[in-house]
Amino acid sequence: MTLNFTAPDAGAWIVAALQEQGGDADAANLVAGQVPRGFQAYVRIFHPAMGPDGQPVRWDQIAARRGTTMHALAQFAALSGIGEDGVPLAEDSWEGEAPGWDGLGAAELRAMAPLLVAHTTTPEQIHLALWNGLAFIHGGDQVEVVIADDPALDARQNAQRAAELAAKAKAPAFSDAVRNAPTLQIGSGYRSFYLFTGDGQDLASPLWARTSLGEQRQSPNLAWPQDRKWLMSTELYEDSTIVGGTRALIDALLGCAALEAWEVQADSRLDAAGDTRNELPEADTVPFDPGELAGEYFGGEQN
């Protein structure tokens, strides 16, 4: 099935539910700040980190190597010893990369989708929301393009070719009608999403557009079926995904070997304050002294 653009009305219930909960700005750091209260159970899906060899690594493996504790409200910086800027905070910091900021991974989404589809009465009508700030949607200079010269062409021809290819690559992926249409607005201004409707296959691997750079596939920021039996949410720039749903669905996700999933509660904190089991290493604030290093290096030499 092809994703069909739709009006934001289908997501109005999420906005209303979050507003009805009320609360101060700190409430946004709770599970219920993403997925409203009212579901039977909730689960947190951890996005894999990247090992030194370029392979995905589970958080519990990193915790085992460092002697930290993996738990439902773990924060990657405290668990791994790697700061939000990617800089190691301790001598024993894990040697790898933090989870990316591009949302739930394709492998995890493929593993989750059949379970989600099995726990709705409307598998042919699933709503998927995509953040409207993605570069490929609007095109322009935000789209990074690298074009190698064709050795069969001269400099002038290569320049013309590069300009033509860049223009195609930087063209907006969504039509003007879609890009200028109303979006689903949740909370603060940056939580603005284009809303589409598809089926279970679309959920497993959403094809948002085809451009000169290839198929644009990415996990949705929000997804839910027409019967609202569950809601999946991946906040912008977060390293985990939250799902609220029936007890049976959450148990299925917890039992899926392809996912690193831990049950959470609606009131669970998802910010740094939630990780009370791991201590964030303090970065070394002592300025580097070249003279001290030189003294250590030459200290053993005799005249």
C-alpha angles and dihedrals in degrees: 000000000000120000110251121208112236141180118273092244091096089066097046091101090064092052091047093048093051092047092047090056089060116183133140129288090278089066088076088072092062127088087246088057087070105026112029124237119265103075119114093237144355135216135193117218112203117218111229121252122225121252126219087262092056094253125126116262128197120234093238090058090054091048091051091053094049099037093242126132125259113210141147096276098038118147116216097225094055092040097048104025091236117127124227088260090057094251118134112249098194141028090251095047114143112264103231143069130285119245112285124256095236097093135247113359122249093242092052092047091051090052094048100043099073090049092050092047091050091058101056134073091215105056091150093059114053123154119221124190125200126194110253094220097074112125098229092056096063100021121200127113092332087077110086114220128183114189120184120211119258106236090211091064132070124238095270093048092047091051091052091045092050092050092051094047092046091051091054093046093049095048113116112265093211123060121252089250091058097040092051095043123103115280133210105265116201119181115310122029098261092060093083120139141185110228126219136173125222142135138262094288090053090051092052093053114001115207104203098173146336115236136168086270091059136257115345106220124164137151113265120250090224133017134173138153124247091255090055093227090146142006126209119199133184110182118215114275093002126134099220142046126227124213126187119191148112121331089249093054094048090049089052092052092046089052095049108111092204092063132066096218132168128181117245136180130239090252095047115124118237098188130082091281089065094065102079094155101061126054119220109236114239114243116241105261096177108113117242113260112203090190092058091051091048090050091053092047097048097031094097096051120103126209 
